[in-house]
Amino acid sequence: MITIIPAIDIIDEKCVRLSKGDYETKKIYNSDPIDMAKRFEDAGIRRLHMVDLDGAREKRVINYRILEKVAEKTDLDIDFGGGIQSDEDLHIAFSSGAKQVTAGSIAVKNQEMALSWLHHYGQERLILGADARKGKIAVSGWRENSSYDLIPFLKDYERAGFKYTISTNVDKDGMLEGPDFDIYARIKEEIPALYLIASGGIGDLTHIEKLDKMDVDAVIIGKALYENRIKLEDLKDFLC
């Protein structure tokens, strides 16, 4: 059964969503991320994906106080990303209550550091961020494209010991038209041992059901929840 992971993306301490990672498309959905997290927990959700969009833009953790408060006020298992660029950033995230941290841009720009984190903290606490635009890994809050192809990038890090990955097709994100089913099918076929967290494009329940049939391990849902395309009660069969 696929695991449901709602998203809380933070700008200026508020819950927002972007389209295709474009900060100019910012839309505020809730001024209180703690309240939103509690709603998720009350509905039976156990995991939360939190992204510090201010941090992603500034290349350092900024909204760690929000992480701290959500961790204090709920029992959700939080994976945290955005702006994790240094040992200090990683320490701040874990000490503020993150159960897992996503290593995204750093995995492209400083492989040695990313692998040192993996060896120090273990594979259960690190998630490889592998977001792509037209097949190439995108970094720095998706504002830059790298030269790395998605599948070889994932294979290299899986061989190095990473167990978890979040992969988003940037052009699908926030569009509510469905995720990149083809790339997820390819990842499951070519790297079956990787725990795959799909993200981007979820617009209705049929998208989740299709990912579940494909044996995708988990799915992150953002705008579809905030705009009531999917209601929390619609997810009850996935929250057993």
N, C-alpha and C positions, 0 to 999 in steps of 0.2 A: 504494500500500500504506500502510495506516494505521501511524503510528509509536506504539510502545508506550512509555509513560512511567510507571514505578512511582513511588509517592509515599512519602516519609518525612516524617511529621508529628512535630514535636518538642515535648515538654513535659518540663521538668526533665532535659533531655539524653537522653531515652529516646524510642524509637519508639512512638507511640500512634495510636489511631484514635478518632474521635468518631462519634456518630450525629446527623445533622442539625445538626452544628456545636455540639451541647450539651456543654459541658465536664464536666457531671456524668456523662456517659456514657463518660468516658475509660477506655480499656482499653490496658494496656501490652502490647506484643507482643515487644519486644526492647529490652534495656537498653543495647545498643551499636549506634547508627546506622551507625558506620563498618563494622562487620561486615556489617550488612544491605546497605549500599551495595556492598561487595565481592562479596557473593553475586549481586546484580543484575548487576554487571559481568561476573562469571565466566560468567553464563548468556547473555551476548551483548547485554545491554542497553547502550545508549549514552547515554540521557538520563535524568535524574532530576529529579523535582519535590519540592522540600524546602520545608516550611512551618514557620515559627517560630510555633507556637501561643501560646507565652508572649508573644512579641512582638506578635502580633495583639491579645491581651488588654490588654497594657500600652501599646500604641501606640508602640513603639520596638523596634528590633532587640535581641534578647537572646541568642539561641543562635548567634551568628556563629562561635563557636569550633568548633562542630560542623560548620558549613559549611566552615570552614577545613581541618579535619582530613579531611573527605570529599574535598575538592578536592585535598588533598595526597596522599592515599593511593590515589586512583583517577583514571582519565582520563574520568570521566563528565562530560557537559555538564549542568551543574546550573542549573535555574531556581529562584529563591529568592523566597519571599514571606512576609508576616507582619510587621507592625510597620513597614513602610517608609513613614514619615511626613515625612521631612525629607531635605534634601540630605546631611546627615551619615549618616543611615541608608542611603541609596543608596550612598554612598561606601564604607561599611563592608561592605555586601554584595558589591560588585564587588571590593574589595580583598581580601576573604576567599575569593574564588574563584568567585563566581557568574558564569556566562556570560550569563544573562538574569535580570532581576528583574521580578517582577509588581507592577504598580501597581494596587492595588485600591481601598481606601477613599479614597486620596488623589485618585483620578480623579473621585470624587464630591464630595469636600469642598474640593478645591483644583485646579480644572482648569488654572489658569495654571501651577502648579508641575508638574503631570503633563506638560503640553505642553513646558515648558522642559526637562524630563528627556529627552523624546523628541528634541527638537532638538539637545540637547547630546550624547547618547549614540548616537542613531540608532535606526531602527526594528528593527534586528536584535537589540538588547539589551533592549528593553522589551516586556513583555507586559501587555496590558490585562486586569485582573481584572474579570470581569463575572458575579458570582454573584448569583442571584436567588431570591427566595421569592415565590411567587404572582405572578410577572411583574415584580416590583419589585426593583431592585438592593439587595442586603444588604451592610452594611459593618461594620467593627469586629469582625472575627472572627464575622460573621453575627449579631451580637447586636442590630444596629439595622437597620431597614428605611428606605430612602430613598424619595423620591417619584419616582425615575427609572424609566421603563419600559425593559425590557431592550433591545428591538430599536432604538428611537430612540437610546438610549445608545450602542450598538455602532456605529450608522450615523454618529453625530456624530464619534466618535473615529476611525473608519476614514477618514472624509473629512479629518480633521486629520492623518492620517499613520500611525496605528497599523496594523501589519500582523498582529500575533499577538493572540489572545485566549484566555483560559481561562474557560469558562463552566460553572457548576455550578448545577443546581437543588438548592437547599439541602435541600428536603424529600425528595430522593432520596438524598442523601449518606449513605453508610454503611449503607443499608438492603438492598443486594444484590439488589434487585428489578428492576433495569434502569434505564438513564438516561432522560432526557427526550428521546426520539427526535423527538417532534413539534417541539420548539423548535429542535433542531439542524437538522432538515430546513428549517425556516423561515429560520434564519440562513444556511444554504448557498444557499437560493433568493434571498434578498433582499440578501445581502452576499457574493457569491461570491468576491471577492478576498481576504476575510479568512481568515487561517490559523486554523482553528478547532480548539481543544483541548477535547475533551469530558471532563467530570469528574463523578463522583457517580453511584452506583447500580450500577456494574458488578458483576455477580454470577457470571457464567459466560462461557464462550468465545463463546456465541451472541450475546451483547450486543456484543462486539467485532466479530464477523463482520458483524453488521447495520450497525454504524457504518461499517465499511470499505466496504460496498456503497453506503452513502449518500455516500461520498467525504468523510467527516469526516477531517481531516488527521492528528489524533493523539488518543490517549486516555490519561487518567491512571487507573491502577489502584491501589487501596489495600487495603481490607479483604479483598477476594476473594483477593489473594495471601497476606496474612498468615494467613488462615483456611483456606488450601489449597483454596478453591473453584476457583481457577485455579492450576496449578503452572507454574513457570518453564519447564519443558520443553514445556508445552502451547503456549507462545508462539513456538516455534522457527520456524514458517512465517512469522511476522511480523517476524522479526529478520534476514532475509536482507540 
